[in-house]
Amino acid sequence: MQIEELYRIYRTFPHVSTDTRQIGQDSIFFALKGVNFNGNAFADQAIAVGAKYVIIDEPAYKKGENYILVDDVLTTLQELAKFHRLQLHIPFIGVTGTNGKTTTKELLYAVLSQKYKTYATQGNLNNHIGVPLTLLAIDDSYEMAIVEMGANHIGEIAFLCGIAQPTHGLITNVGKAHLEGFGSFEGVKKAKGELYDYLQSHKGILFLQRNNQHLSEMADARKIEQTITYGLSESNDVFGRLIDADPYLSIAWQTQDDQRGFEARTNLTGSYNLENFLAAITVGLHFGIDPIEIKQGIESYVPKNNRSQITKTKRNTVIADFYNANASSMSAALDNMSALSVPHKVVILGDMFELGDESYEEHCKVVLKAKSLALDRLIFVGEEFYKHKDEHAEFYESTESAREAVASISDSFVLLKASRGMAFEKLLTTL
């Protein structure tokens, strides 16, 4: 079946699913394959629970006209999303980066939705499957789209840009994450820079954190004509400063064109989030949103999904920041914790994943940095941190083995930071 013909079916039945547990009535089910499952085997179930059509790639599962056989289900999903994107004549803002891309995406949504009907990537649907699903959820009623793009190998951002075709874009930062896939920090820069490559070749608009040396060098090398800058120095188009971060951020900003200053009190902790706020402010101003509305959007945003999220338990106050972790985000979280003027600071850090050959060294750096700060209690959790065990901190090989020690913590301000696979939500419930 040609993509144009499948697209006509999609326009009639625009709800798309890859999970039989989330199928809506008269939807299209794409029978994707994974390492441990074959979506083709669920085609009958999809029809039974309401799917109008199922897209399959194994002839043995075809049982009628509403079973559409294609060469490859995943490729078909991606091609359908790309074809749909061509029909959508609205701004598409691509967001990637080592740290902060999801928070920035959500802040962009909070600001842009003050004026426009905006669609933003849901959850972490930011990969070769998630981006197509994101695009296919955008209908003609939307005026703005924000697409988060993640990667752990060179070439992935370029591939996702080919599908999402961003008209605008920004990279939050570049740091040491997914080194196992990227090979090195230079590999990270090359991979994330693929968004800049796309904007440069398609005459897109770049929002650049000019005070970030790596991003500035990457952008300057590509000579992107339409660049709007933000950052801490007054030479930027939009510049801002931190008023307070103890523990919630209060920020101030102004622009080259408007000497009025504006301030906002936020619901986010972590001084490192200032750059994410400035990105959202800059994008909002570019699209003509009034500064007062931008302030309202920023102040209304409440973090979730354990990203820089302050949670009050019965016994403690916890910064839940364990959706993801890498060397640079660990360092920033420790700096923020050190700067807080709160009593009895406890830091609980879990292993950082996908660091490849640099894992031992990067975990060692985190341990040394944490020990150098004025913190009341240090707990390291996971096999990688356990390799650096000594008598100057507490070390546990697994999240489960740390629970008893964590249960003893009370009347403290606690940082929980780890890669998602460490399942630190178990420690949050213990605290």
WOWO-V661549 format. One record per run of one state. SS is the DSSP state (alpha for helix, beta for strand, coil for the rest). FROM is the first residue (numbers start at 1). LEN is the number of residues. If there is no record, write none. Layout:
ss->{SS;SS}
from->{FROM;FROM}
len->{LEN;LEN}
//
This chain:
ss->{coil;alpha;coil;beta;coil;alpha;coil;beta;coil;beta;coil;beta;alpha;coil;beta;coil;alpha;coil;beta;coil;alpha;coil;beta;coil;alpha;coil;beta;coil;alpha;coil;beta;coil;alpha;coil;beta;coil;alpha;coil;alpha;coil;alpha;coil;beta;coil;alpha;coil;beta;coil;beta;coil;beta;coil;beta;coil;alpha;coil;alpha;coil;beta;coil;beta;coil;alpha;coil;beta;coil;alpha;coil;beta;coil;alpha;coil;beta;coil;alpha;coil;beta;coil;alpha;coil;alpha;coil}
from->{1;3;13;16;18;20;23;27;31;33;34;38;39;49;51;57;59;62;67;70;73;87;91;97;101;113;118;121;130;137;144;149;156;165;168;172;179;183;185;193;194;202;205;210;213;223;226;232;238;246;248;256;262;270;271;287;291;301;309;313;317;322;327;340;345;351;356;373;377;382;383;387;394;397;399;408;413;418;420;423;425;431}
len->{2;10;3;2;2;3;4;4;2;1;4;1;10;2;6;2;3;5;3;3;14;4;6;4;12;5;3;9;7;7;5;7;9;3;4;7;4;2;8;1;8;3;5;3;10;3;6;6;8;2;8;6;8;1;16;4;10;8;4;4;5;5;13;5;6;5;17;4;5;1;4;7;3;2;9;5;5;2;3;2;6;1}
//
